[in-house]
Amino acid sequence: MKWLLLLALIIPSVAQAHPVICGKYVKVAASLKAQHHERKTHQGLANNFDKTILIVEIWQSKGNGESTFTVVTIHPNGLACLSASGRSLEYLGRDKDNAI
């Protein structure tokens, strides 16, 4: 129960701090490729709070410098939103301690 209360307090402040950028998937994908040199490396399905199914993708770059990544959420109506972005994404591998 404490976790739910904590999430209820954190989520609104996070949402206000960073505006969500959305657009047509084709344009979002083209921008990630051309401007950020990222490519789609992971894709999966997630349930939204209103019980709709979303596609979640992770895009990442691998250049000579620091790598970047972007999390894209695709809604049933085709709207693609940038949910998160960052740098220095690391693959943790699969071993007995963090096996899925």
WOWOFEN-V468103 format. One record per backbone hydrogen bond with DSSP energy under -1.0 kcal/mol. CO is the residue of the C=O (numbers start at 1). NH is the residue of the N-H. If there is no record, write none. Layout:
[[CO:NH] [CO:NH]]
//
This chain:
[[1:5] [2:6] [3:7] [4:8] [5:9] [6:10] [7:11] [10:14] [11:15] [12:16] [13:17] [14:18] [21:82] [23:80] [24:28] [25:29] [26:30] [27:31] [28:32] [29:33] [30:34] [31:35] [32:38] [39:60] [42:58] [44:56] [46:54] [48:51] [52:48] [54:46] [55:74] [56:44] [57:72] [58:41] [58:42] [59:70] [60:39] [67:88] [68:61] [69:86] [70:59] [71:83] [71:84] [72:57] [73:81] [74:55] [75:78] [78:25] [79:75] [80:23] [81:73] [84:71] [86:69]]
//
